[in-house]
Amino acid sequence: MKNKNVLWIVINFIFLLIFNTIFFMVSGFKNSASILISYCFIHFAYLMLITTPLLIRKSKSAHVFGYSLYTISAVYFLIQFIIGIIFIIISPKSTTIAFLIQLCIAGLYGIILIANLIANEHTANAEEKRQHKIAYVKDASAKLKILLENISDKEAKKQVERVYDAVYSSPVKSNQNLAIIEYNIIESINKLEDEIYAKNNENIVTLAKLLLNEINERNIRLKALNSGA
């Protein structure tokens, strides 16, 4: 992994090495202010391009975020590079035009980049919120499905299957007011797990019936809360 990072760093600095070598060999070390301004803006644009990965929010849509941010930074660098080279070639005596044009381009890039970062944050937060909401149904269903495979008693298995069906068909969308009851359901499933592995069939049936009541209560309360919203 470290070798891979080193290689990427080397690749990123190849452009800087080639560009600076050509620049100083052609123009020398004494340049006008307008040339130096363009030189700095080109380096700034390239720096933003190679540091774009640091701006990508970790999420399921990270590849989408990365593509959009890379595109924005790449387009900015290309435009800045072309305009910067033009100003370096013509080398205007006045620094005002060279500075203002490139500053405006950098400013426009900053606005677009920040707008996309805000949009990405919103999307990532929405994804995290959605994942949190489906955690109850997903985790509970998965655990109950595994537990069913370890029950041999017909009546016990029948009751646990009813619990599984109730959880599996429960609404995915949750509500923060139901956090406690959902936590209690998960805890009851954990207790049910202990009884299943202990082969206490009577306790399995009792716990399964209590669990079914808890799940139904959760779903009824959720429906009421959604209706009130």
C-alpha positions as CSV (number, residue, x, y, z in Angstrom):
1,M,0.0,0.0,0.0
2,K,2.8,2.4,0.8
3,N,4.6,1.6,-2.5
4,K,1.4,2.4,-4.3
5,N,1.1,5.8,-2.5
6,V,4.8,6.6,-3.4
7,L,4.1,5.8,-7.0
8,W,1.2,8.1,-7.1
9,I,3.2,10.9,-5.6
10,V,5.9,10.4,-8.2
11,I,3.3,10.5,-11.0
12,N,1.8,13.7,-9.6
13,F,5.2,15.4,-9.5
14,I,6.2,14.4,-13.1
15,F,4.1,17.3,-14.5
16,L,5.7,19.8,-12.1
17,L,9.2,18.6,-13.0
18,I,8.6,18.8,-16.7
19,F,6.7,22.1,-16.6
20,N,9.3,23.8,-14.4
21,T,12.2,22.5,-16.4
22,I,10.7,23.8,-19.6
23,F,9.6,27.1,-18.0
24,F,13.0,28.0,-16.6
25,M,15.0,26.8,-19.6
26,V,12.9,28.9,-22.0
27,S,12.1,32.0,-19.9
28,G,15.1,32.0,-17.5
29,F,14.9,33.0,-13.8
30,K,14.1,36.7,-14.3
31,N,10.5,37.1,-15.4
32,S,7.9,39.9,-15.4
33,A,5.2,40.0,-12.7
34,S,2.5,38.9,-15.1
35,I,4.4,35.8,-16.0
36,L,5.0,35.0,-12.3
37,I,1.3,35.5,-11.6
38,S,0.4,33.0,-14.3
39,Y,3.1,30.6,-13.1
40,C,1.6,30.7,-9.6
41,F,-2.0,30.2,-10.8
42,I,-1.0,27.2,-12.9
43,H,0.7,25.6,-9.9
44,F,-2.4,26.4,-7.7
45,A,-4.7,24.7,-10.2
46,Y,-2.5,21.6,-10.4
47,L,-2.3,21.5,-6.6
48,M,-6.1,21.5,-6.4
49,L,-6.2,18.7,-8.9
50,I,-3.9,16.4,-7.1
51,T,-5.4,17.1,-3.7
52,T,-9.0,16.5,-4.9
53,P,-9.1,13.0,-3.4
54,L,-8.7,14.6,0.1
55,L,-12.0,16.4,-0.5
56,I,-14.1,13.3,-1.3
57,R,-16.5,12.3,1.4
58,K,-16.4,8.6,2.4
59,S,-19.7,7.1,1.5
60,K,-21.4,4.5,-0.7
61,S,-21.4,7.1,-3.4
62,A,-17.8,8.1,-3.0
63,H,-17.0,7.1,-6.6
64,V,-19.7,9.4,-7.8
65,F,-18.5,12.2,-5.6
66,G,-14.9,11.6,-6.7
67,Y,-15.9,11.7,-10.4
68,S,-17.7,15.0,-10.2
69,L,-15.0,16.7,-8.1
70,Y,-12.2,15.3,-10.4
71,T,-14.1,16.6,-13.4
72,I,-14.4,20.1,-11.9
73,S,-10.7,20.3,-10.8
74,A,-9.5,18.8,-14.2
75,V,-11.6,21.3,-16.2
76,Y,-10.3,24.2,-14.0
77,F,-6.7,23.0,-14.4
78,L,-7.0,22.7,-18.2
79,I,-8.6,26.2,-18.6
80,Q,-6.1,27.7,-16.2
81,F,-3.1,26.0,-17.9
82,I,-4.2,27.3,-21.4
83,I,-4.8,30.8,-20.2
84,G,-1.7,30.9,-18.0
85,I,0.5,29.8,-21.0
86,I,-1.1,32.5,-23.1
87,F,-0.2,35.2,-20.5
88,I,3.3,33.7,-20.1
89,I,3.8,33.9,-23.9
90,I,2.5,37.4,-24.5
91,S,3.9,38.6,-21.1
92,P,1.8,41.8,-20.8
93,K,3.4,44.7,-19.0
94,S,0.3,45.3,-16.9
95,T,-0.3,42.7,-14.2
96,T,-3.9,43.8,-13.6
97,I,-5.6,42.0,-16.5
98,A,-3.5,38.8,-16.0
99,F,-4.3,38.7,-12.3
100,L,-8.0,39.6,-12.5
101,I,-8.8,37.1,-15.3
102,Q,-7.1,34.2,-13.5
103,L,-8.5,35.3,-10.1
104,C,-12.0,35.2,-11.5
105,I,-11.5,31.8,-13.0
106,A,-10.1,30.5,-9.7
107,G,-13.1,32.1,-7.9
108,L,-15.6,30.5,-10.2
109,Y,-13.8,27.2,-9.7
110,G,-14.0,27.7,-5.9
111,I,-17.8,28.4,-6.1
112,I,-18.6,25.4,-8.2
113,L,-16.3,23.2,-6.1
114,I,-17.8,24.3,-2.8
115,A,-21.4,23.9,-4.2
116,N,-20.6,20.3,-5.1
117,L,-19.0,19.6,-1.8
118,I,-22.1,20.9,0.0
119,A,-24.3,18.7,-2.3
120,N,-22.1,15.7,-1.7
121,E,-22.3,16.2,2.1
122,H,-26.1,16.4,1.9
123,T,-26.2,13.2,-0.2
124,A,-23.8,11.4,2.1
125,N,-25.7,12.4,5.2
126,A,-29.0,11.3,3.6
127,E,-27.4,7.9,2.9
128,E,-26.1,7.5,6.4
129,K,-29.6,8.4,7.7
130,R,-31.2,5.9,5.4
131,Q,-28.7,3.2,6.5
132,H,-29.5,3.9,10.1
133,K,-33.2,3.6,9.4
134,I,-33.0,0.2,7.7
135,A,-30.6,-1.2,10.3
136,Y,-33.4,-2.4,12.6
137,V,-35.2,-4.5,10.0
138,K,-32.1,-5.7,8.3
139,D,-30.2,-6.8,11.4
140,A,-33.2,-8.3,13.1
141,S,-34.3,-10.2,10.0
142,A,-30.8,-11.6,9.3
143,K,-30.4,-12.8,12.9
144,L,-33.8,-14.5,13.1
145,K,-33.2,-16.2,9.8
146,I,-30.0,-17.8,11.2
147,L,-31.7,-18.7,14.4
148,L,-34.5,-20.5,12.6
149,E,-32.0,-23.0,11.2
150,N,-31.1,-24.1,14.7
151,I,-34.6,-24.9,15.9
152,S,-35.8,-28.5,15.7
153,D,-39.0,-28.3,17.7
154,K,-42.0,-27.7,15.4
155,E,-44.0,-25.4,17.7
156,A,-41.0,-23.3,18.7
157,K,-39.9,-23.0,15.0
158,K,-43.5,-22.0,14.0
159,Q,-43.6,-19.2,16.6
160,V,-40.1,-17.9,15.6
161,E,-41.1,-18.0,11.9
162,R,-44.1,-15.7,12.8
163,V,-41.6,-13.3,14.5
164,Y,-39.3,-13.4,11.4
165,D,-42.2,-12.8,9.0
166,A,-43.4,-9.8,11.2
167,V,-39.9,-8.3,11.3
168,Y,-39.2,-8.9,7.6
169,S,-42.5,-7.3,6.5
170,S,-42.1,-4.3,8.9
171,P,-41.7,-0.9,7.4
172,V,-38.1,0.0,6.7
173,K,-38.5,3.6,7.5
174,S,-38.2,4.3,11.3
175,N,-38.6,7.1,13.7
176,Q,-36.3,8.4,16.4
177,N,-39.2,8.1,18.9
178,L,-39.1,4.3,18.4
179,A,-35.4,3.9,19.2
180,I,-36.1,2.5,22.7
181,I,-38.6,-0.1,21.6
182,E,-36.4,-1.2,18.6
183,Y,-33.5,-1.6,21.0
184,N,-35.7,-3.7,23.3
185,I,-36.7,-5.9,20.3
186,I,-33.0,-6.5,19.4
187,E,-32.3,-7.3,23.1
188,S,-35.3,-9.8,23.1
189,I,-33.9,-11.4,20.0
190,N,-30.6,-11.8,21.8
191,K,-32.4,-13.5,24.7
192,L,-34.2,-15.7,22.2
193,E,-30.9,-16.7,20.7
194,D,-29.7,-17.9,24.1
195,E,-32.8,-20.0,24.7
196,I,-32.6,-21.5,21.2
197,Y,-29.0,-22.6,21.7
198,A,-30.0,-23.9,25.1
199,K,-32.8,-25.9,23.5
200,N,-35.4,-24.5,25.9
201,N,-38.4,-24.9,23.7
202,E,-41.0,-23.6,26.2
203,N,-39.0,-20.4,26.7
204,I,-38.6,-20.0,23.0
205,V,-42.3,-20.1,22.4
206,T,-42.9,-17.6,25.3
207,L,-40.3,-15.2,24.2
208,A,-41.4,-15.5,20.5
209,K,-44.9,-14.5,21.5
210,L,-43.7,-11.5,23.5
211,L,-41.4,-10.5,20.6
212,L,-44.3,-10.6,18.2
213,N,-46.3,-8.3,20.5
214,E,-43.3,-5.9,20.7
215,I,-42.9,-5.9,16.9
216,N,-46.6,-5.3,16.3
217,E,-46.6,-2.5,18.8
218,R,-43.6,-0.9,17.1
219,N,-45.3,-1.0,13.7
220,I,-48.6,0.4,15.1
221,R,-46.8,3.2,16.8
222,L,-44.7,3.9,13.6
223,K,-47.9,4.1,11.6
224,A,-49.4,6.5,14.1
225,L,-46.3,8.7,14.1
226,N,-46.2,8.8,10.2
227,S,-49.9,9.6,10.1
228,G,-49.4,12.5,12.6
229,A,-46.5,13.8,10.5
